[in-house]
Amino acid sequence: MAEVGRVGPVAVPDPRRRQPGRGAWLHPAPACLRLAERRRAFPRALRVPGPVDTSAVWDHLSASRPQPVAHDMTDVGSVPRQATEGKQVDPS
């Protein structure tokens, strides 16, 4: 979850939750931000009249999205699953 505050008519990300005043919670997903904008949730949640500029929140979401990582799949299956998890059993 991400915290969003406001500075004037602008919604600003507050990931450390340090800004004073009323804030709004938002999932860190672009789909949730689009839905919140479409439903006009920010003016209601932040209790401000009129539209709220969310460009800073969009910038924060795009900067904090993890980049895809290419995994090396050559060693898949080399370590048995039993050896890495579960209880160890004494063979005697």
Sequence and secondary structure as in RCSB ss.txt:
>XXXX:A:sequence
MAEVGRVGPVAVPDPRRRQPGRGAWLHPAPACLRLAERRRAFPRALRVPGPVDTSAVWDHLSASRPQPVAHDMTD
VGSVPRQATEGKQVDPS
>XXXX:A:secstr
 EEEEEETTEEEE TT  S S  EEE SSHHHHHHHHHTTHHHHHHT SS  B HHHHHHHHHHS        TT
TTSS HHHHSS      
